[in-house]
Amino acid sequence: MTFQYTQAALSSLLLCLGISYVYLFPGIDAAEIHTLRGFSIVNAWTFLNKRYDFLRSNFEKTGHNLFAFKIMQHKVIAISGDEARKIFFNNSGLNSTDGAMLLRGGIPVVKDVKADIEEFNLTELNKRLLKIVHRGRFKEIMPTLFNDIHERMEDWGSEGKMSPFKDIYELVFLMTVRMASCQELANDPAMIRKMRDLYWKLEKSATPVGLLFPWFPGTAKKNKEQAINGLYEMLSHYVDLRREADVPSLDAIDVLIADGMDNSSIIQVIMSMVFAGFINTGMISSWVLVYLGTADAWKDRAIAEIQSLIDAHANTTFSEPIHRRLSAIPISAWEDEMPVTESIIRETLRIVGNPTLFRRNFSDDFRVCGKTIDKGAFMTYNIADVHLNERFYSNPLKFDPGRFNVAGEDRNAPFLAWGTGRHPCTGMKTAKLEIKMIVALVLCRYDYKLVDGSGKPVKPPQVNMNDNHQRRPKGEPCFIEYRKVAE
Ligand code: HEM
């Protein structure tokens, strides 16, 4: 057994060195993009493992706006600065799917385990998602979603301590599954737990080994296949169940069935939406509460805003619990009449939501900053290039939602957390609504502060920018210590 492991480890090492040797000291390429020196396998590994640090330190070291490195046989060009950014987001020859699939990992794609179905197609996915994420559906589902949040909160009791990066995540997971699938699944806590575990497993498969050697029969490959197969089987069961139902409902699966979609396509839509909700919406909801746990003035302003929405729109009696009163507020008010909460979410996204994005050049060579981007090359960009840049946002690590409304800040500062140009986020309205609902109910029902494990008040932790999927905090865990003040 030990011998087999040693042999496997040695073969992998030799393979890595072999690949690296080919690209060792590539020097300056013909297009004169600065190319990183050293073993390409080390560059690729560091990028996949700690992409934020890798990009930042190499931009600092090289002093260039563009630099190139290899990931296996692929050339990757890291970009920064205004000109390159605008081209990255707006050039029609750049494809956003390939890079994300190859270099990001952890994305559930049905095609990875069911070879006989159609290729993953982002344009189709967007069209299908838009059938289930719109105001009409939000309006239908809002009372049930508020009920979900309320019931979860009842488990917290009247006072205590909770971990936002666990408890709030779980809440967002449930809400997203409800929006993306059907009541039968969302109402079954054991299935929700099983599904959540499969997503964690999938996330764990996005290791450098899993990304560099997707064919290698190790833990990463096994985790990925088990997770996607498990999700596929589970969701197939619910799609079949809904197909056999006597009366169609307004649930997402029924909407997609009525649209004539086959099972695999429906499952792809659900998996993608739950994935986006799980990683992005969960992360931002947790961080909003963490920041507000140390920013009383902003917390008070947000509470006042929510209260005035209830007074203006919720034609319900005071004796009703808060979640019922909140669910009477129309969607248009949630979307358009919450400037304070919007600024808080925006500021949280500016500090925390800084993903590394990818593109691949599918058209002819083109020029950026006087350098050539070859056909077939990948490009990568981390949006902290603007969000954490003094040139656009002064004192960038400070949580200050007021900066978006204060004279003196650069009003033209780009804000990229929802994407821009050719690929803006399809789920922005859904995500904002979910975050606002959670924040509204927590703020109205609880008095809370941010504390450490011993209950001592603490400042917000730093963000682990290298945590590709979830941007969890660095250092000691923090908690929300709460006391219920309203039903
Ligand atoms: C806080 C939550 C979210 C954040 C911060 C976020 C952020 C982003 C960003 C930055 C992009 C652009 C990616 C790029 O340029 O390569 C994007 C694209 C996308 N997002 Fe979101 N997202 C969130 C939630 C969601 C949700 C809940 C869904 C599903 C309903 C979703 C679906 C998508 C899709 C399908 C795209 C690709 C659009 C395209 O390329 O045409 N997102 N998102």
Boltz pocket constraint, residues with backbone or C-beta under 6 A from the ligand:
constraints:
  - pocket:
      binder: B
      contacts: [[A, 96], [A, 122], [A, 125], [A, 126], [A, 129], [A, 133], [A, 272], [A, 273], [A, 276], [A, 277], [A, 280], [A, 281], [A, 284], [A, 349], [A, 353], [A, 355], [A, 357], [A, 358], [A, 416], [A, 417], [A, 418], [A, 419], [A, 420], [A, 422], [A, 423], [A, 424], [A, 425], [A, 426], [A, 427], [A, 428], [A, 430], [A, 431]]
      max_distance: 6.0
